[in-house]
Amino acid sequence: MTENETVDGSTLTEKVIEASAALDRWALQDAFPFWHTHGIDPDTGAFAETLDLVSHQEAAPARRARVQPRQVFSFLEAADLGWDGPALQIARSGMESYLSSYFNEDGTAISAITIATSEADPTFDLYNQAFALFAMGRLARAIPQSAPDMHAKASALLDHLRKGFAHTDGGFHEANPVRAPLRSNPHMHLFEASLELEQTAEDTRWRELADEIADLALTKFIDPATGGLREFFDLDWSPMPDETGRIMEPGHQFEWAWLLIRWGILRNRADAISAARRLYQIGEQFGIDAERQVAIMALNDDLETHDPLARLWGQTEWIKAAVILARISVGPEQDAFQNDIVRASDALMQYFKDVPAGLWRDKLKEDGRFIDEPAPASSFYHIICAIGELHAFAADLKRS
Protein backbone atom coordinates (compact mmCIF):
# COMPACT_ATOMS: atom_id res chain seq x y z
CA MET A 1 0.00 0.00 0.00
CA THR A 2 1.10 3.55 -0.65
CA GLU A 3 1.06 6.26 1.99
CA ASN A 4 -2.52 7.20 3.01
CA GLU A 5 -3.89 4.07 1.24
CA THR A 6 -6.24 1.63 2.98
CA VAL A 7 -6.58 -2.12 2.51
CA ASP A 8 -9.33 -1.77 -0.12
CA GLY A 9 -7.15 0.45 -2.32
CA SER A 10 -8.85 3.74 -1.53
CA THR A 11 -7.00 6.47 0.32
CA LEU A 12 -7.86 7.69 3.78
CA THR A 13 -8.53 11.08 2.24
CA GLU A 14 -11.10 9.50 -0.09
CA LYS A 15 -12.72 7.70 2.85
CA VAL A 16 -12.98 10.93 4.83
CA ILE A 17 -14.62 12.63 1.85
CA GLU A 18 -17.01 9.69 1.44
CA ALA A 19 -17.92 9.76 5.14
CA SER A 20 -18.62 13.47 4.93
CA ALA A 21 -20.77 13.02 1.81
CA ALA A 22 -22.82 10.28 3.48
CA LEU A 23 -23.49 12.42 6.53
CA ASP A 24 -24.29 15.44 4.36
CA ARG A 25 -26.87 13.39 2.45
CA TRP A 26 -28.46 12.20 5.68
CA ALA A 27 -28.69 15.76 7.01
CA LEU A 28 -29.88 17.48 3.83
CA GLN A 29 -32.19 14.80 2.44
CA ASP A 30 -33.50 13.24 5.64
CA ALA A 31 -32.91 15.07 8.92
CA PHE A 32 -33.62 18.71 8.12
CA PRO A 33 -36.81 17.95 6.14
CA PHE A 34 -38.03 15.55 8.85
CA TRP A 35 -37.49 17.94 11.75
CA HIS A 36 -38.92 20.81 9.72
CA THR A 37 -42.11 18.78 9.15
CA HIS A 38 -42.48 17.08 12.52
CA GLY A 39 -40.26 18.93 15.00
CA ILE A 40 -41.66 22.48 15.06
CA ASP A 41 -44.82 23.74 16.76
CA PRO A 42 -46.74 25.43 13.92
CA ASP A 43 -48.48 27.81 16.33
CA THR A 44 -45.45 29.13 18.20
CA GLY A 45 -42.35 28.22 16.20
CA ALA A 46 -40.97 26.38 19.24
CA PHE A 47 -39.03 23.19 18.71
CA ALA A 48 -40.10 19.73 19.87
CA GLU A 49 -38.23 18.14 22.77
CA THR A 50 -38.39 14.59 21.35
CA LEU A 51 -40.05 12.76 18.45
CA ASP A 52 -41.55 9.29 18.74
CA LEU A 53 -39.89 6.81 16.39
CA VAL A 54 -43.24 5.41 15.23
CA SER A 55 -45.85 8.17 15.41
CA HIS A 56 -43.34 10.98 14.77
CA GLN A 57 -45.23 13.03 17.36
CA GLU A 58 -43.70 14.96 20.23
CA ALA A 59 -43.29 12.52 23.10
CA ALA A 60 -42.15 14.59 26.08
CA PRO A 61 -44.23 16.45 28.69
CA ALA A 62 -41.99 19.53 28.66
CA ARG A 63 -39.64 21.40 26.36
CA ARG A 64 -36.32 22.16 27.98
CA ALA A 65 -34.79 25.59 27.52
CA ARG A 66 -31.51 24.12 26.29
CA VAL A 67 -33.14 22.46 23.28
CA GLN A 68 -34.55 25.67 21.78
CA PRO A 69 -31.25 27.52 21.16
CA ARG A 70 -29.57 24.29 20.07
CA GLN A 71 -32.21 23.83 17.37
CA VAL A 72 -31.76 27.46 16.30
CA PHE A 73 -28.08 26.64 15.81
CA SER A 74 -28.88 23.49 13.86
CA PHE A 75 -31.09 25.27 11.35
CA LEU A 76 -28.59 28.11 10.95
CA GLU A 77 -26.04 25.44 10.08
CA ALA A 78 -28.56 23.96 7.62
CA ALA A 79 -28.32 27.14 5.59
CA ASP A 80 -24.52 26.93 5.51
CA LEU A 81 -24.63 23.26 4.53
CA GLY A 82 -26.85 24.08 1.57
CA TRP A 83 -30.26 22.80 2.63
CA ASP A 84 -32.90 24.09 0.22
CA GLY A 85 -35.56 24.53 2.92
CA PRO A 86 -36.42 27.75 4.81
CA ALA A 87 -33.55 27.40 7.27
CA LEU A 88 -33.09 31.04 8.23
CA GLN A 89 -36.83 31.57 8.58
CA ILE A 90 -37.09 28.56 10.90
CA ALA A 91 -34.13 29.77 12.96
CA ARG A 92 -35.48 33.32 13.27
CA SER A 93 -38.95 32.10 14.24
CA GLY A 94 -37.50 29.65 16.74
CA MET A 95 -35.32 32.34 18.27
CA GLU A 96 -38.27 34.72 18.59
CA SER A 97 -40.28 32.01 20.36
CA TYR A 98 -37.34 31.21 22.64
CA LEU A 99 -36.63 34.83 23.59
CA SER A 100 -40.29 35.54 24.30
CA SER A 101 -41.00 32.46 26.42
CA TYR A 102 -37.86 31.03 28.00
CA PHE A 103 -36.48 33.86 30.13
CA ASN A 104 -37.10 35.07 33.67
CA GLU A 105 -37.74 38.72 34.44
CA ASP A 106 -34.11 39.09 35.55
CA GLY A 107 -32.95 38.07 32.04
CA THR A 108 -31.73 34.55 32.87
CA ALA A 109 -32.92 31.54 30.92
CA ILE A 110 -35.47 29.30 32.61
CA SER A 111 -35.19 25.50 32.65
CA ALA A 112 -38.32 24.24 30.83
CA ILE A 113 -41.94 24.83 29.83
CA THR A 114 -44.62 22.18 30.38
CA ILE A 115 -46.36 21.61 27.06
CA ALA A 116 -49.89 20.94 28.33
CA THR A 117 -50.13 23.92 30.69
CA SER A 118 -47.42 26.30 29.38
CA GLU A 119 -46.15 26.48 32.96
CA ALA A 120 -42.52 27.60 33.22
CA ASP A 121 -39.89 26.10 35.48
CA PRO A 122 -37.82 29.18 36.41
CA THR A 123 -34.92 27.22 37.94
CA PHE A 124 -31.48 28.66 37.18
CA ASP A 125 -29.03 26.31 35.44
CA LEU A 126 -25.69 27.65 34.24
CA TYR A 127 -25.83 25.20 31.34
CA ASN A 128 -28.95 26.90 29.97
CA GLN A 129 -27.33 30.33 30.14
CA ALA A 130 -24.43 29.05 28.06
CA PHE A 131 -26.72 27.93 25.26
CA ALA A 132 -28.63 31.20 25.33
CA LEU A 133 -25.35 33.03 24.72
CA PHE A 134 -24.28 30.54 22.08
CA ALA A 135 -27.45 30.95 20.02
CA MET A 136 -27.27 34.74 20.31
CA GLY A 137 -23.72 34.66 18.97
CA ARG A 138 -24.51 32.23 16.17
CA LEU A 139 -27.55 34.22 15.03
CA ALA A 140 -25.50 37.43 15.07
CA ARG A 141 -23.00 35.81 12.72
CA ALA A 142 -25.61 34.28 10.41
CA ILE A 143 -27.91 37.30 10.19
CA PRO A 144 -25.76 40.44 10.60
CA GLN A 145 -28.73 42.78 10.99
CA SER A 146 -29.63 40.91 14.17
CA ALA A 147 -26.16 41.41 15.65
CA PRO A 148 -26.77 44.64 17.64
CA ASP A 149 -29.80 43.16 19.40
CA MET A 150 -28.14 39.78 19.99
CA HIS A 151 -24.97 41.39 21.33
CA ALA A 152 -26.98 43.61 23.68
CA LYS A 153 -28.96 40.66 25.02
CA ALA A 154 -25.82 38.55 25.42
CA SER A 155 -24.00 41.34 27.26
CA ALA A 156 -26.93 41.84 29.62
CA LEU A 157 -27.00 38.13 30.42
CA LEU A 158 -23.26 38.05 31.03
CA ASP A 159 -23.58 41.09 33.30
CA HIS A 160 -26.13 39.18 35.37
CA LEU A 161 -23.91 36.09 35.54
CA ARG A 162 -20.93 38.18 36.63
CA LYS A 163 -22.95 39.98 39.27
CA GLY A 164 -24.77 37.02 40.75
CA PHE A 165 -22.66 33.93 40.09
CA ALA A 166 -18.99 34.83 39.51
CA HIS A 167 -16.45 32.61 41.27
CA THR A 168 -13.48 34.41 42.83
CA ASP A 169 -11.06 31.92 41.23
CA GLY A 170 -12.61 32.15 37.76
CA GLY A 171 -15.72 30.79 36.15
CA PHE A 172 -19.13 30.68 37.77
CA HIS A 173 -21.05 29.14 40.62
CA GLU A 174 -24.07 26.95 39.94
CA ALA A 175 -26.40 28.71 42.36
CA ASN A 176 -26.87 31.75 44.59
CA PRO A 177 -26.45 31.07 47.52
CA VAL A 178 -23.58 28.87 46.38
CA ARG A 179 -23.65 25.09 46.60
CA ALA A 180 -21.55 22.18 45.36
CA PRO A 181 -20.89 20.60 43.02
CA LEU A 182 -19.47 22.98 40.46
CA ARG A 183 -19.33 21.54 36.96
CA SER A 184 -16.89 21.83 34.08
CA ASN A 185 -19.59 21.04 31.52
CA PRO A 186 -21.49 24.38 31.59
CA HIS A 187 -18.14 26.15 31.38
CA MET A 188 -17.31 24.17 28.27
CA HIS A 189 -20.43 25.54 26.59
CA LEU A 190 -19.72 29.04 27.90
CA PHE A 191 -16.29 28.63 26.29
CA GLU A 192 -17.96 27.64 23.02
CA ALA A 193 -20.36 30.60 23.29
CA SER A 194 -17.59 33.09 24.00
CA LEU A 195 -15.54 31.86 21.03
CA GLU A 196 -18.66 32.35 18.90
CA LEU A 197 -19.45 35.83 20.21
CA GLU A 198 -15.91 37.15 19.93
CA GLN A 199 -16.17 36.65 16.15
CA THR A 200 -18.76 39.39 15.74
CA ALA A 201 -18.81 41.53 18.92
CA GLU A 202 -16.65 44.66 18.98
CA ASP A 203 -15.93 44.66 22.72
CA THR A 204 -13.32 42.41 24.31
CA ARG A 205 -15.46 40.83 27.02
CA TRP A 206 -16.06 37.62 25.08
CA ARG A 207 -12.38 37.19 24.36
CA GLU A 208 -11.72 37.77 28.06
CA LEU A 209 -14.35 35.20 29.04
CA ALA A 210 -12.86 32.64 26.65
CA ASP A 211 -9.41 33.25 28.13
CA GLU A 212 -10.75 32.92 31.67
CA ILE A 213 -12.40 29.58 30.96
CA ALA A 214 -9.42 28.23 29.03
CA ASP A 215 -7.21 29.06 32.02
CA LEU A 216 -9.70 27.37 34.34
CA ALA A 217 -9.61 24.24 32.19
CA LEU A 218 -5.83 24.15 32.04
CA THR A 219 -5.31 24.81 35.78
CA LYS A 220 -8.36 23.30 37.51
CA PHE A 221 -10.41 20.99 35.31
CA ILE A 222 -7.52 18.95 33.91
CA ASP A 223 -5.87 16.50 36.30
CA PRO A 224 -2.11 17.14 36.17
CA ALA A 225 -1.39 13.49 36.97
CA THR A 226 -3.20 11.99 33.98
CA GLY A 227 -4.03 14.91 31.70
CA GLY A 228 -7.70 13.92 31.87
CA LEU A 229 -10.50 16.43 32.45
CA ARG A 230 -12.87 16.01 35.40
CA GLU A 231 -16.59 16.81 35.59
CA PHE A 232 -17.48 17.69 39.20
CA PHE A 233 -15.77 20.04 41.68
CA ASP A 234 -16.07 21.36 45.20
CA LEU A 235 -16.55 25.06 45.87
CA ASP A 236 -12.77 25.74 45.73
CA TRP A 237 -12.46 24.03 42.31
CA SER A 238 -10.83 20.96 43.85
CA PRO A 239 -12.32 17.64 42.68
CA MET A 240 -15.42 16.57 44.59
CA PRO A 241 -14.33 14.30 47.45
CA ASP A 242 -16.85 11.59 46.56
CA GLU A 243 -16.95 9.26 43.55
CA THR A 244 -18.32 11.99 41.28
CA GLY A 245 -15.01 13.83 41.58
CA ARG A 246 -13.31 10.95 39.77
CA ILE A 247 -15.51 10.98 36.66
CA MET A 248 -13.96 11.77 33.27
CA GLU A 249 -16.20 11.54 30.23
CA PRO A 250 -14.56 10.51 26.92
CA GLY A 251 -16.99 12.66 24.95
CA HIS A 252 -15.95 15.69 26.95
CA GLN A 253 -12.25 14.89 26.53
CA PHE A 254 -12.93 15.16 22.80
CA GLU A 255 -15.12 18.25 23.06
CA TRP A 256 -12.67 20.15 25.25
CA ALA A 257 -9.84 19.09 22.93
CA TRP A 258 -11.70 20.64 19.98
CA LEU A 259 -12.33 23.88 21.86
CA LEU A 260 -8.85 24.20 23.37
CA ILE A 261 -7.21 23.70 19.98
CA ARG A 262 -9.43 26.40 18.48
CA TRP A 263 -8.51 28.72 21.33
CA GLY A 264 -4.84 27.72 21.25
CA ILE A 265 -4.61 28.58 17.56
CA LEU A 266 -6.29 31.96 18.10
CA ARG A 267 -4.05 32.85 21.05
CA ASN A 268 -0.87 31.11 19.89
CA ARG A 269 -0.90 28.91 22.99
CA ALA A 270 1.06 25.74 22.32
CA ASP A 271 0.40 24.56 25.88
CA ALA A 272 -3.34 24.45 25.23
CA ILE A 273 -2.85 22.47 22.04
CA SER A 274 -0.55 20.04 23.85
CA ALA A 275 -3.13 19.57 26.62
CA ALA A 276 -5.80 19.02 23.98
CA ARG A 277 -3.73 16.31 22.31
CA ARG A 278 -3.55 14.47 25.62
CA LEU A 279 -7.29 14.83 26.14
CA TYR A 280 -7.87 13.29 22.75
CA GLN A 281 -5.42 10.48 23.48
CA ILE A 282 -7.28 9.63 26.69
CA GLY A 283 -10.64 9.67 24.94
CA GLU A 284 -9.46 7.51 22.05
CA GLN A 285 -7.24 5.08 23.99
CA PHE A 286 -9.44 4.49 27.03
CA GLY A 287 -12.90 5.69 26.00
CA ILE A 288 -13.61 3.72 22.81
CA ASP A 289 -15.19 0.33 23.43
CA ALA A 290 -13.23 -2.25 21.44
CA GLU A 291 -16.21 -4.43 20.60
CA ARG A 292 -18.85 -1.82 19.78
CA GLN A 293 -16.32 0.72 18.40
CA VAL A 294 -18.11 3.63 20.08
CA ALA A 295 -17.20 6.26 22.65
CA ILE A 296 -18.57 5.26 26.05
CA MET A 297 -20.13 7.53 28.64
CA ALA A 298 -17.61 7.76 31.48
CA LEU A 299 -14.25 6.72 32.90
CA ASN A 300 -12.88 7.02 36.42
CA ASP A 301 -9.70 9.01 37.03
CA ASP A 302 -7.69 5.78 36.85
CA LEU A 303 -8.94 5.66 33.23
CA GLU A 304 -10.93 2.49 33.85
CA THR A 305 -14.56 2.27 32.70
CA HIS A 306 -17.10 3.95 34.96
CA ASP A 307 -20.17 3.77 32.69
CA PRO A 308 -20.13 1.62 29.51
CA LEU A 309 -23.30 3.17 28.07
CA ALA A 310 -22.53 4.82 24.73
CA ARG A 311 -24.61 7.89 23.92
CA LEU A 312 -24.86 9.38 20.46
CA TRP A 313 -23.32 12.75 21.33
CA GLY A 314 -19.96 11.25 22.26
CA GLN A 315 -19.48 10.00 18.72
CA THR A 316 -19.99 13.48 17.30
CA GLU A 317 -17.37 14.95 19.62
CA TRP A 318 -14.94 12.23 18.53
CA ILE A 319 -15.46 13.37 14.94
CA LYS A 320 -14.91 17.05 15.74
CA ALA A 321 -11.73 16.46 17.73
CA ALA A 322 -10.28 14.11 15.11
CA VAL A 323 -11.06 16.65 12.38
CA ILE A 324 -9.29 19.55 14.07
CA LEU A 325 -6.30 17.38 14.97
CA ALA A 326 -6.08 16.17 11.38
CA ARG A 327 -6.05 19.82 10.30
CA ILE A 328 -2.99 20.66 12.44
CA SER A 329 -1.07 17.43 11.79
CA VAL A 330 1.00 16.11 8.88
CA GLY A 331 2.24 12.79 7.55
CA PRO A 332 1.52 9.55 9.44
CA GLU A 333 0.00 11.47 12.35
CA GLN A 334 -2.51 13.12 10.03
CA ASP A 335 -3.28 9.72 8.52
CA ALA A 336 -4.04 8.37 11.99
CA PHE A 337 -6.47 11.19 12.69
CA GLN A 338 -8.11 10.78 9.29
CA ASN A 339 -8.57 7.10 10.07
CA ASP A 340 -10.16 8.10 13.38
CA ILE A 341 -12.54 10.42 11.49
CA VAL A 342 -13.74 7.44 9.48
CA ARG A 343 -14.07 5.28 12.60
CA ALA A 344 -15.99 7.99 14.46
CA SER A 345 -18.26 8.60 11.47
CA ASP A 346 -19.01 4.87 11.31
CA ALA A 347 -19.76 4.96 15.04
CA LEU A 348 -22.23 7.81 14.57
CA MET A 349 -23.96 6.13 11.63
CA GLN A 350 -24.81 3.17 13.88
CA TYR A 351 -27.29 5.42 15.67
CA PHE A 352 -29.17 6.19 12.42
CA LYS A 353 -29.87 2.56 11.50
CA ASP A 354 -33.27 0.87 11.78
CA VAL A 355 -35.15 4.11 12.53
CA PRO A 356 -37.09 6.43 10.18
CA ALA A 357 -34.72 8.42 7.98
CA GLY A 358 -33.79 11.63 9.77
CA LEU A 359 -34.24 10.25 13.31
CA TRP A 360 -31.78 8.52 15.61
CA ARG A 361 -31.20 6.37 18.65
CA ASP A 362 -29.49 7.92 21.66
CA LYS A 363 -28.22 5.21 24.02
CA LEU A 364 -26.33 2.04 23.06
CA LYS A 365 -26.05 -0.45 25.90
CA GLU A 366 -23.04 -2.59 26.72
CA ASP A 367 -24.75 -5.63 25.17
CA GLY A 368 -24.98 -3.87 21.79
CA ARG A 369 -28.71 -3.10 21.96
CA PHE A 370 -30.19 0.36 21.79
CA ILE A 371 -32.62 1.62 24.42
CA ASP A 372 -36.04 1.97 22.77
CA GLU A 373 -37.12 5.57 23.33
CA PRO A 374 -38.07 8.68 21.35
CA ALA A 375 -35.36 10.59 19.49
CA PRO A 376 -34.16 13.54 21.61
CA ALA A 377 -33.94 16.82 19.73
CA SER A 378 -30.98 17.79 21.92
CA SER A 379 -28.78 15.42 19.88
CA PHE A 380 -29.31 17.42 16.67
CA TYR A 381 -26.93 20.19 17.75
CA HIS A 382 -24.15 17.65 18.34
CA ILE A 383 -24.80 15.86 15.06
CA ILE A 384 -24.99 18.97 12.91
CA CYS A 385 -21.94 20.58 14.49
CA ALA A 386 -19.91 17.46 13.70
CA ILE A 387 -21.29 17.27 10.17
CA GLY A 388 -20.42 20.93 9.64
CA GLU A 389 -16.85 20.50 10.87
CA LEU A 390 -16.36 17.41 8.72
CA HIS A 391 -18.01 19.06 5.70
CA ALA A 392 -15.57 21.99 5.84
CA PHE A 393 -12.57 19.67 6.24
CA ALA A 394 -13.68 17.45 3.35
CA ALA A 395 -14.13 20.54 1.16
CA ASP A 396 -10.55 21.58 1.96
CA LEU A 397 -9.28 18.08 1.16
CA LYS A 398 -11.04 18.15 -2.21
CA ARG A 399 -9.51 21.53 -3.04
CA SER A 400 -6.04 20.29 -2.15
Helices and strands as residue ranges (DSSP letters): H 12-25, I 26-31, H 32-38, E 50-51, E 62-64, H 67-81, H 87-101, E 112-114, E 120-121, H 126-142, G 144-146, H 147-165, E 182-183, H 184-197, H 205-216, I 217-221, E 232-233, G 243-246, H 250-267, H 270-286, E 298-299, E 305-307, E 310-311, H 312-327, H 331-350, E 363-364, E 375-376, H 378-399
